[in-house]
Amino acid sequence: MALNKKVNVIVLTYNQEGIITQTIESIVSQETAFNFDIIIGEDGSTDGTLNIILNLQKKYSNKIRVISSKRNRGMYANFLNCIKQLDAEFIAICDGDDYWVDSKKLQ
């Protein structure tokens, strides 16, 4: 029996190419008894952050949605764009410069 998506994880990022892979991998590797996905708000980074995210989206196409901006709009506008994409019962937030060390954090 397929489970409905229970959690959307929001990740806001801007110019975080040095850590964004670790951030996303720590979320994708979560061990849960429910379905979840990641909504990444990429806010017009001027470094390689967007390219890294798009490559990870190809690798984990069923887990990652990218909301990108051509220019930096700021954290508040970026967050609102992500909120409009919510479609799960719960939300979790992981900053783009953070990562989860517990593989059962969402559970």
Backbone torsions as a table, in degrees:
resi	resn	phi	psi	omega
1	MET	NA	128.8	179.9
2	ALA	-77.2	137.9	177.7
3	LEU	-90.2	145.6	173.5
4	ASN	-74.6	153.7	177.5
5	LYS	-65.1	126.4	-175.9
6	LYS	-104.7	-30.6	-175.1
7	VAL	-133.8	135.0	165.8
8	ASN	-104.3	129.3	175.4
9	VAL	-102.6	121.5	178.8
10	ILE	-95.8	130.3	175.1
11	VAL	-125.2	118.0	174.7
12	LEU	-98.2	133.4	-177.4
13	THR	-142.9	147.4	175.2
14	TYR	-155.6	118.9	177.8
15	ASN	50.8	55.6	-179.3
16	GLN	-126.4	39.8	-176.3
17	GLU	-60.4	-25.0	-177.6
18	GLY	-74.6	-18.9	-175.7
19	ILE	-130.5	-13.9	-171.3
20	ILE	-60.1	-32.7	177.7
21	THR	-63.2	-46.5	179.0
22	GLN	-62.3	-39.2	178.4
23	THR	-58.9	-53.9	-175.6
24	ILE	-66.9	-43.3	179.5
25	GLU	-61.2	-36.0	179.9
26	SER	-67.3	-27.6	179.0
27	ILE	-84.0	-46.6	-179.7
28	VAL	-58.6	-32.3	-176.6
29	SER	-83.5	7.0	179.3
30	GLN	-62.7	137.7	178.2
31	GLU	-98.6	110.6	-177.3
32	THR	-134.5	160.2	174.1
33	ALA	-96.7	12.6	-178.6
34	PHE	-140.0	164.0	178.5
35	ASN	-84.9	145.6	176.3
36	PHE	-148.7	161.9	171.3
37	ASP	-141.5	173.7	-177.0
38	ILE	-117.6	127.9	173.7
39	ILE	-106.2	113.4	-177.2
40	ILE	-103.4	120.0	175.1
41	GLY	-95.2	99.7	-179.1
42	GLU	-95.4	116.8	-166.7
43	ASP	-101.1	52.8	173.8
44	GLY	70.9	39.7	180.0
45	SER	-55.8	147.0	178.6
46	THR	-102.5	2.4	176.2
47	ASP	-107.1	-153.3	-177.1
48	GLY	-91.8	13.0	-176.5
49	THR	-55.8	-48.9	-176.9
50	LEU	-61.2	-43.4	179.7
51	ASN	-61.9	-40.8	177.7
52	ILE	-61.5	-46.3	-179.1
53	ILE	-62.5	-43.9	-179.4
54	LEU	-64.7	-36.5	176.0
55	ASN	-66.3	-40.3	177.2
56	LEU	-68.1	-33.3	176.8
57	GLN	-63.5	-38.8	176.1
58	LYS	-63.0	-40.9	-179.0
59	LYS	-68.7	-39.1	-177.2
60	TYR	-121.1	54.4	-172.0
61	SER	-58.9	-28.5	-179.5
62	ASN	-84.3	-4.9	-175.7
63	LYS	-115.2	-18.7	-170.3
64	ILE	-122.6	129.4	170.2
65	ARG	-118.2	133.4	-177.9
66	VAL	-111.9	127.4	172.8
67	ILE	-112.5	109.0	-175.4
68	SER	-116.0	159.0	-180.0
69	SER	-127.1	142.3	179.1
70	LYS	-72.8	-22.7	178.5
71	ARG	-137.1	159.3	179.7
72	ASN	-70.4	120.1	-178.6
73	ARG	-104.5	-12.2	-179.2
74	GLY	101.0	157.9	-174.4
75	MET	-60.2	-43.2	-176.6
76	TYR	-63.2	-49.7	179.4
77	ALA	-64.2	-39.1	178.1
78	ASN	-61.7	-45.3	179.1
79	PHE	-62.5	-43.4	179.4
80	LEU	-62.1	-38.9	176.9
81	ASN	-61.2	-38.9	178.8
82	CYS	-69.8	-41.6	-179.8
83	ILE	-58.0	-35.8	179.9
84	LYS	-64.5	-18.7	-177.7
85	GLN	-94.6	-3.2	-176.6
86	LEU	-62.0	136.8	178.0
87	ASP	-149.3	26.9	179.7
88	ALA	-124.5	170.3	-178.1
89	GLU	-69.9	-36.3	-177.6
90	PHE	-128.8	159.7	172.3
91	ILE	-123.9	152.0	171.9
92	ALA	-131.9	155.3	-178.9
93	ILE	-127.2	134.1	172.1
94	CYS	-133.2	119.1	179.9
95	ASP	-62.9	149.9	-178.7
96	GLY	-63.1	-17.8	177.9
97	ASP	-107.1	23.1	179.6
98	ASP	-128.3	170.5	174.6
99	TYR	-155.1	161.3	-178.0
100	TRP	-100.8	130.4	179.8
101	VAL	-95.9	-17.2	179.4
102	ASP	-98.1	116.6	-177.7
103	SER	-70.7	-4.0	178.0
104	LYS	-116.3	20.2	-178.6
105	LYS	-56.8	-48.0	-178.9
106	LEU	-68.4	-34.5	-178.6
107	GLN	-63.7	NA	NA
